Amino acid sequence: MKHILLTLTFLFGISQVHAQGLTEFSITGTKWYCNSHYENFSFGKSDYSNTTVCYTLGTDTVINGQTWKKFFRDTAYYGAIREQDGQVWYYPEEEDNFIFEDGTPNMLYDFNLQTGDSLFCSYELGFTREKKTDYDNYIKVLNVYEKQGRKVIDFGHEQWIEGVGSVQSPFLDRWELRPTNGSSSWETLYQMESGGKTLFFNGEMASTNATPWMQEGMVWTQNWNYDNEVKGLFRQIMLKEEVRPGTFTIGRTDTGYWHWFDHLQDFNGKVFAIGDGRIELCYDFTVQEGDTVTLLGAHWYADPLSPSKQYFRYDTCTVSEVDSVEINGMMRKRIYITGQREDTWIEGIGSLARIFPIDRADIGRDIFFNPSRITCMCVNEEVLYLHPDFVDCTTPWTNNILQPIADNTYVKAAAQSLVFTSPTATRVELYTPDAVKVGEATFAGGEAVLEAPHAPAAYLYIVTYPDGHRESGKVMVED
């Protein structure tokens, strides 16, 4: 077992064998989003809270003749950060806090460490290569490996990722003086961005293969608490501005919709809900047939006056089938979910049962308690999905708004086409039995031509006339 007994003068220019280039710790604008936890159960108290804080690297500043990056906690100046030769250093805002007697800054990270090396962590002095007091914590490097082109140093209870830092204790709370009133606080990293891209989220580094599908302007309409005789209620929400790479706020476009989360994050083929200090999986489009997916099923408070006493129930579901469906000329992955809930996910659209699979998880009962279905999903007014029982987002076929197809509209099958003829119609749309639009054409000279679908089925078509009214019918496509 090797203990490295090196002085801290590396910061001042001594060359190292494992010298490394600069990383995101040297880039202005790099941000680390952390969940900040606080609890106090002492002396009969029951106090618990979660908040989000953001650490940001600012512009350059000069300290003792050296160039550092200004360091902010939310909007408050918190000191400065400097990266050199694979090490990351912190210069506190106030020189009396967390600094050695000789004025040497604290070392946050040393990415030159190898398997078997060790560090000492002092709650008063931070990391050192030498043991300073009898109260220092000794930590040893158990393994060093590379993940997605970045060095990872594994201490067992904690991992450091080069250019990202520690997930479990990213910055200063490791050695801050602990309170004596029985309370405790700590921070955990959940997202890191640099150069306009999210590089780390919820324990994963960004994949170069994943393509985000969420975008501003997406609108879902959900019909819930319905049966065959009752129309039920409708709620509609949309994605608003992108507040950081891949992260969207939720815009409520009616007065009846409620959700516990503040943001949605599209990352590595998955979508997560973020809020109340929690991160919950909404979708995972990387799964394959036979995989399992665990989703939040219910969440409730045992005592409304004690928010720390909360309980969660999760549903374990199975991916029973995976295929693809063509929507507006693009093949999209379709996932069938079975088990503790039944659902269908389409990549780029989401769940066909609810706006988000966990959107009602705080009501203290199963989120699929009431019947629910997505009636339509649009992107900037372009309809990507329309439920087969609906004429539009809120008008079911049972309202008899659409009349049977008029006598002056005809459909005939050519070799590879469907030919619609009408002297007055303006547009025709073609839908699969599960309400995926597969074609659209305008009438010219009393005729509209659509390419015949490849799969045999009874397809639904909707014809639109100049005055806006629409008529429907079905056409059989056979082998």
C-alpha positions in Angstrom: 0.0 0.0 0.0 1.5 3.3 -1.1 0.8 6.6 0.6 1.8 9.6 -1.5 3.6 12.1 0.6 4.0 15.0 -1.8 4.0 18.7 -1.0 1.3 21.0 -2.4 3.8 23.0 -4.5 2.5 21.3 -7.7 0.2 24.2 -8.0 3.1 26.5 -8.6 4.6 24.9 -11.6 6.4 21.6 -10.7 6.1 19.2 -13.6 4.2 15.9 -13.1 4.6 12.6 -14.8 0.9 12.3 -15.6 0.3 15.9 -16.7 -3.1 16.3 -18.3 -4.8 18.9 -20.5 -7.4 21.3 -19.3 -11.0 20.1 -18.9 -14.4 21.6 -18.2 -13.0 22.9 -14.9 -11.3 25.6 -17.0 -14.2 26.7 -19.3 -16.2 29.8 -18.5 -19.9 28.9 -18.3 -19.5 25.3 -17.0 -22.4 24.6 -14.6 -23.0 21.9 -11.9 -26.6 21.4 -10.8 -26.8 19.8 -7.3 -29.6 18.7 -5.0 -29.0 20.2 -1.6 -30.5 18.2 1.2 -31.1 19.2 4.8 -32.6 17.3 7.7 -32.9 17.7 11.4 -34.6 15.0 13.5 -33.1 16.0 16.8 -34.9 17.1 20.0 -38.2 16.0 18.7 -37.9 18.0 15.4 -38.9 16.6 12.1 -37.5 18.9 9.4 -36.4 17.9 5.9 -36.0 19.9 2.7 -34.5 19.6 -0.8 -33.5 22.5 -2.9 -31.5 22.9 -6.1 -28.3 24.9 -6.3 -26.1 25.7 -9.3 -22.3 26.2 -9.3 -21.0 28.2 -12.2 -17.5 29.0 -13.5 -17.3 32.7 -14.4 -14.7 34.8 -16.2 -11.0 35.0 -15.4 -9.6 36.7 -12.4 -6.1 37.1 -11.1 -5.1 36.0 -7.6 -1.5 36.2 -6.5 -0.3 36.6 -10.1 -2.2 33.5 -11.3 -5.2 33.2 -13.5 -8.3 31.6 -11.8 -11.9 31.2 -12.8 -14.5 33.1 -10.7 -16.8 30.6 -8.9 -20.4 31.2 -8.1 -23.0 29.4 -6.0 -26.3 30.4 -7.6 -25.6 34.1 -8.0 -23.3 34.6 -5.0 -19.6 34.8 -5.5 -18.1 31.8 -3.8 -14.4 32.1 -4.5 -12.3 30.9 -7.5 -11.3 27.6 -9.3 -8.0 26.8 -11.0 -7.1 23.7 -12.9 -3.5 22.7 -13.5 -1.6 19.5 -14.3 -4.6 17.3 -13.6 -5.5 18.9 -10.3 -8.4 21.2 -9.4 -7.9 23.9 -6.7 -10.3 26.1 -4.8 -9.5 29.6 -3.4 -12.2 30.6 -0.9 -14.0 33.9 -1.0 -12.9 34.6 2.5 -9.3 33.6 3.2 -10.1 32.5 6.8 -12.3 29.7 5.5 -11.0 26.3 4.5 -7.4 27.4 3.7 -4.0 26.2 5.0 -2.0 28.4 7.3 0.6 29.1 4.7 -2.1 30.4 2.3 -2.1 27.5 -0.1 -5.6 26.9 -1.6 -7.5 23.7 -1.1 -7.3 20.9 -3.5 -10.7 19.7 -4.8 -9.5 16.9 -7.1 -6.4 15.1 -8.2 -7.0 13.2 -11.4 -3.4 11.9 -11.4 -4.2 9.3 -8.8 -3.8 5.7 -9.6 -5.0 2.4 -8.1 -3.6 2.1 -4.6 -2.9 5.8 -4.0 -4.5 7.5 -1.1 -5.6 10.9 0.1 -6.5 12.4 3.5 -9.6 14.4 3.9 -9.7 16.9 6.7 -13.0 18.5 7.7 -11.0 21.7 8.4 -8.4 21.6 5.6 -9.8 19.6 2.7 -7.8 17.1 0.8 -4.1 16.7 1.4 -1.4 14.3 0.3 -0.2 14.2 3.9 -2.0 13.3 7.1 -2.4 16.6 9.1 -4.4 15.6 12.2 -5.6 12.5 14.0 -9.1 13.3 12.7 -8.4 13.1 9.0 -10.3 10.6 7.0 -8.1 8.3 4.9 -9.5 7.3 1.5 -7.9 4.9 -0.9 -8.2 4.6 -4.7 -9.7 1.1 -5.3 -9.8 1.3 -9.1 -9.1 3.6 -12.0 -10.7 3.1 -15.4 -11.9 4.9 -18.5 -15.6 5.6 -19.3 -16.6 7.3 -22.5 -13.1 8.7 -22.9 -12.8 10.1 -19.4 -10.8 8.9 -16.5 -12.8 7.6 -13.5 -11.3 7.3 -10.1 -13.2 4.9 -7.8 -12.9 5.1 -4.0 -15.7 2.6 -3.5 -18.1 5.0 -1.8 -17.4 7.7 -4.3 -16.3 8.2 -7.9 -14.5 11.1 -9.5 -15.1 11.7 -13.2 -12.4 13.7 -15.1 -13.8 17.1 -16.1 -17.0 16.5 -14.0 -15.9 15.8 -10.5 -17.6 13.8 -7.7 -21.2 12.8 -8.1 -21.6 12.2 -4.3 -19.9 15.4 -3.0 -19.0 17.7 -5.9 -17.6 20.6 -4.1 -17.3 22.0 -0.5 -19.6 20.2 1.8 -17.2 17.3 2.3 -15.1 19.2 4.8 -17.3 22.0 6.0 -17.6 22.2 9.8 -20.6 20.1 11.0 -23.3 21.7 13.0 -23.8 20.7 16.6 -27.6 20.9 16.8 -28.2 17.5 15.3 -28.9 18.7 11.8 -27.1 17.6 8.7 -26.8 18.8 5.1 -25.2 17.5 1.9 -25.2 17.9 -1.8 -25.3 15.5 -4.7 -24.6 16.3 -8.4 -27.4 15.4 -10.8 -26.5 17.5 -13.9 -23.4 19.2 -15.4 -23.2 21.2 -18.6 -20.5 22.9 -20.6 -20.2 24.5 -24.0 -24.0 24.5 -24.4 -24.3 20.7 -24.0 -25.4 18.5 -21.1 -22.4 16.2 -20.5 -23.6 14.4 -17.3 -27.0 13.6 -15.9 -28.3 11.3 -13.2 -25.1 9.2 -13.0 -24.5 8.9 -16.8 -22.2 10.6 -19.2 -23.7 11.9 -22.4 -23.8 9.3 -25.3 -22.9 10.4 -28.8 -25.5 7.9 -30.2 -28.6 9.3 -28.5 -30.8 11.9 -30.3 -33.1 14.0 -28.1 -36.7 14.1 -29.3 -38.4 16.6 -27.0 -38.7 20.1 -28.2 -40.4 23.4 -27.4 -43.9 23.6 -28.7 -44.9 19.9 -28.1 -48.5 19.7 -26.8 -50.3 16.7 -25.4 -54.1 16.4 -24.8 -55.3 13.8 -22.3 -58.8 12.5 -21.8 -59.4 11.0 -18.4 -62.1 9.7 -16.1 -64.2 8.7 -19.0 -66.4 5.7 -19.9 -68.6 4.7 -22.8 -71.3 7.1 -21.7 -69.4 10.0 -20.3 -67.1 12.2 -22.3 -64.8 12.7 -19.3 -62.4 15.6 -18.7 -59.6 17.0 -20.8 -56.3 18.4 -19.8 -53.6 19.8 -22.0 -50.0 20.8 -21.4 -47.1 21.9 -23.5 -43.3 22.1 -23.4 -42.2 25.7 -23.0 -38.7 27.2 -23.3 -35.5 25.2 -23.0 -34.0 26.4 -19.8 -30.7 24.5 -20.3 -29.6 21.8 -22.8 -32.3 19.2 -23.1 -34.3 20.6 -20.1 -37.8 21.9 -20.6 -40.3 23.7 -18.4 -43.9 22.6 -18.3 -46.5 25.0 -19.5 -50.0 24.4 -18.2 -52.6 25.4 -20.8 -55.7 24.6 -18.8 -56.7 25.0 -15.1 -57.2 21.4 -14.3 -53.8 19.9 -14.8 -51.4 19.5 -11.9 -47.9 17.9 -11.7 -45.3 17.6 -9.0 -42.2 18.2 -11.2 -40.8 21.4 -12.6 -38.7 20.3 -15.6 -38.3 17.4 -18.0 -34.8 16.2 -19.1 -34.2 14.4 -22.4 -30.9 12.6 -22.0 -29.4 9.4 -23.6 -32.7 8.2 -25.0 -34.5 8.6 -21.6 -36.8 11.3 -20.2 -36.7 12.2 -16.6 -39.0 14.4 -14.4 -37.2 16.8 -12.0 -38.7 18.5 -9.0 -38.9 18.6 -5.3 -35.3 17.4 -5.0 -36.2 14.2 -6.9 -35.5 12.7 -10.3 -37.9 10.1 -11.7 -37.8 8.2 -14.9 -40.6 8.9 -17.3 -39.4 7.0 -20.4 -36.6 4.8 -21.5 -36.5 4.3 -25.3 -33.2 2.3 -25.0 -35.0 -0.8 -23.7 -35.5 -4.0 -25.8 -38.0 -6.8 -25.6 -37.9 -8.6 -22.3 -36.3 -5.7 -20.4 -38.0 -4.4 -17.2 -38.8 -0.8 -16.5 -39.4 0.6 -13.0 -41.7 3.7 -12.8 -43.0 5.7 -9.9 -46.5 4.3 -9.1 -47.6 6.3 -6.1 -46.3 8.8 -3.6 -47.9 10.0 -0.4 -47.2 11.7 2.9 -47.9 9.7 6.0 -48.3 13.0 7.9 -49.0 16.2 6.0 -47.3 18.1 8.8 -44.1 16.0 8.5 -42.9 16.2 4.9 -40.0 14.0 5.7 -42.3 11.0 6.3 -43.1 10.3 2.7 -43.5 7.0 1.0 -43.1 5.8 -2.6 -44.4 2.8 -4.5 -42.8 1.8 -7.7 -44.3 -0.4 -10.5 -42.1 -2.9 -12.2 -43.2 -3.4 -15.8 -42.0 -5.6 -18.7 -41.3 -4.7 -22.3 -43.5 -7.2 -24.0 -42.8 -6.1 -27.6 -40.8 -3.6 -29.5 -41.4 -2.6 -33.1 -41.5 0.6 -35.2 -44.1 2.7 -36.9 -43.9 5.3 -39.6 -45.2 8.8 -38.7 -44.9 11.6 -41.2 -42.3 9.8 -43.1 -40.1 8.9 -40.1 -39.7 5.5 -38.5 -40.3 5.7 -34.8 -39.7 3.1 -32.1 -42.8 1.7 -30.4 -42.7 0.0 -27.1 -45.4 -2.1 -25.5 -45.5 -2.1 -21.7 -47.2 -4.8 -19.6 -47.2 -5.9 -16.0 -48.3 -3.6 -13.2 -49.6 -1.2 -15.9 -50.4 -1.5 -19.5 -49.2 1.2 -21.9 -47.7 1.9 -25.3 -44.8 4.3 -25.9 -43.9 5.9 -29.2 -40.6 7.6 -29.5 -41.1 11.3 -30.2 -44.7 11.1 -28.9 -44.6 9.4 -25.5 -47.2 7.4 -23.7 -50.6 6.8 -25.4 -52.2 6.5 -22.0 -51.1 9.6 -20.1 -49.3 12.8 -20.8 -46.5 11.5 -18.6 -46.5 8.0 -17.0 -45.9 9.5 -13.6 -47.8 12.8 -13.8 -50.3 12.0 -11.0 -48.0 10.1 -8.7 -48.5 12.5 -5.7 -52.3 11.8 -5.2 -51.6 8.9 -2.8 -53.1 6.2 -5.1 -52.3 4.4 -8.2 -51.7 6.9 -11.0 -53.7 4.7 -13.4 -56.7 4.8 -11.0 -58.9 6.6 -13.6 -59.2 5.6 -17.2 -57.0 7.7 -19.3 -55.9 8.1 -22.9 -53.9 10.6 -25.1 -56.3 12.0 -27.7 -53.7 13.8 -29.7 -50.1 15.0 -29.7 -48.9 18.0 -31.7 -45.7 19.8 -32.4 -46.1 23.4 -33.3 -49.7 22.6 -34.5 -48.6 19.7 -36.6 -50.5 16.6 -35.5 -48.3 13.6 -35.0 -50.8 11.4 -33.2 -54.6 11.3 -33.2 -56.6 8.7 -31.2 -58.8 6.6 -33.6 -61.9 7.5 -31.5 -61.5 11.2 -32.0 -62.0 13.6 -34.8 -59.7 16.2 -33.2 -58.0 16.6 -29.9 -61.3 17.0 -27.9 -64.1 15.8 -30.2 -64.9 12.1 -30.1 -66.6 10.3 -33.0 -69.6 9.6 -30.7 -70.6 13.2 -31.0 -71.7 12.5 -34.6 -70.2 15.7 -35.8 -68.8 13.9 -38.8 -71.4 12.6 -41.2 -71.1 9.4 -43.2 -69.0 9.8 -46.3 -70.8 11.7 -49.0 -71.9 10.1 -52.2 -69.8 12.4 -54.2 -66.5 11.2 -52.7 -65.1 7.9 -54.0 -62.1 5.8 -53.2 -60.6 3.4 -55.7 -57.4 1.4 -55.5 -54.8 1.7 -58.3 -51.8 -0.6 -58.5 -49.8 1.2 -55.7 -52.1 4.1 -54.9 -55.4 5.1 -53.3 -57.2 7.5 -55.5 -59.8 9.8 -53.9 -62.2 11.7 -56.2 -64.5 14.6 -55.2 -65.5 17.8 -57.0 -65.5 19.9 -53.8 -63.1 18.3 -51.2 -59.8 20.0 -50.5 -57.7 17.6 -48.4 -57.6 13.9 -47.4 -55.7 12.3 -44.5 -55.1 8.6 -44.0 -54.7 6.9 -40.6 -53.8 3.4 -39.4 -56.2 1.6 -37.1 -54.2 2.8 -34.1 -54.5 6.4 -35.2 -51.1 7.0 -36.7 -51.3 9.3 -39.7 -49.6 7.7 -42.7 -50.5 10.0 -45.5 -52.0 13.4 -46.5 -52.8 14.9 -49.9 -54.6 17.8 -51.4 -57.2 17.6 -54.1 -56.3 18.9 -57.6 -58.8 18.7 -60.4 -61.2 16.8 -58.2 -58.6 14.1 -57.4 -56.2 13.3 -54.6 -53.7 10.4 -54.7 -52.0 8.7 -51.8 -49.4 5.9 -51.8 -51.1 2.7 -50.7 -49.8 1.5 -47.3 -47.8 -1.7 -47.3 -49.5 -3.3 -44.3 -53.0 -4.8 -45.0 -55.6 -3.3 -42.7 -58.8 -1.2 -42.6 -57.5 2.4 -42.8 -59.4 5.5 -41.7 -59.5 8.5 -44.0 -60.8 12.0 -43.2 -61.9 14.3 -46.1 -62.0 18.1 -45.5 -64.2 20.5 -47.4 -63.8 24.3 -48.1 -66.2 25.2 -45.3 -64.1 23.3 -42.8 -66.5 20.4 -42.2 -65.0 16.9 -42.5 -66.3 13.5 -43.4 -64.8 10.1 -42.7 -64.7 6.6 -44.0 -62.7 3.4 -44.1 -60.8 1.7 -46.9 -59.5 -1.8 -46.9 -56.0 -2.4 -48.1 -55.3 -6.1 -48.9 -52.3 -8.0 -49.9 
